[in-house]
């Protein structure tokens, strides 16, 4: 089955790794098993729930006409996580929104993010906040929604 999801996730990871404004943010391709002390994360393709179902994306498709081409609508979850080492929830919350603003900027600059026959944007977000052993934590889940042809 053809899908644009893998290349969109790959592109989001590449953009995150090369964005100078995200220096110090750990960009990961999906969830990682690590004991690294990183406090800020950008993770395309993960719902940030280590006890959940690890949902990365969903798609809906249909034929765009006669032939073999198919239009695919997709939603990809992107987790933005910030810990701040103390109990300042406000600072953690502000930081996840700063990181997410970079992701939004990529789509504003180019809704195709450099991929042919594709357009996408951040459609929705969900914020959670908590106190953890690493200090205040804010998790912002972005839903990148778009469509493309396979």
Secondary structure, 3 states (H helix, E strand, C coil): CCCCHHHHHHHHHHHHHHCHHHCCCEEEECCCCCCCCCCEEEEECCCCCCCCCCCCEEEEEEECCCCCCEEEEEEEEEEEEEECCCCCHHHHHHHHHHHHHHHHHHHHHCCCCCCCCEEEEEEEEEEEEEEECCEEEEEEEEEEEEEEEC
